[in-house]
Each structure stands twice: as structure tokens, then as C-alpha cells.
Amino acid sequence: MPIIVFGLIAMALGIWGLSTWWWSFVELLRGLIPFLAILLGLVALGAGVTKMRHTVPSEPTDSELTEDGSQPKE
């Protein structure tokens, strides 16, 4: 029960704070959005590079080689 009361008080204070300092909140968002876009771009770039590294063809394993040790002809 105390957690619910604390949650309701926190929500009420948050709504009051947003309504009182709305333009400060908007300025914060205007500064955070480009930063988050750059961060998201770096994460996407890193994921793409990692995926490219894992899709590079590797050396054939022993089971893929022919009896004389050469690669099979396709």
C-alpha cells in the first residue's frame, strides 16, 4: 500500500512539474533528441559492422575438403 501511495504522489508531482516547467522540458528534449539520434546511429552502425563480419565466408573445414585436401569444385 505505501508503494501505491508513493507512486501516486510521484505522478502528481511529475504532472505538476511538467505543467509548471513545460518550456524547460521542451528545451531538454530539443537538446536530447540530436544526441540520442547520434547514439542510435552509432549502435546501428556497430550492429551492421558486426553482422558483416559474421557473414564473411570462412575457410573450409576438414569435412568440406575432398580426400586430397583441396576444395571441391562446384
Buried (B, 14 or more C-beta within 10 A) or exposed (E): EEEEEEEEEEEEEEEEEEEEEEEEEEEEEEEEEEEEEEEEEEEEEEEEEEEEEEEEEEEEEEEEEEEEEEEEEE
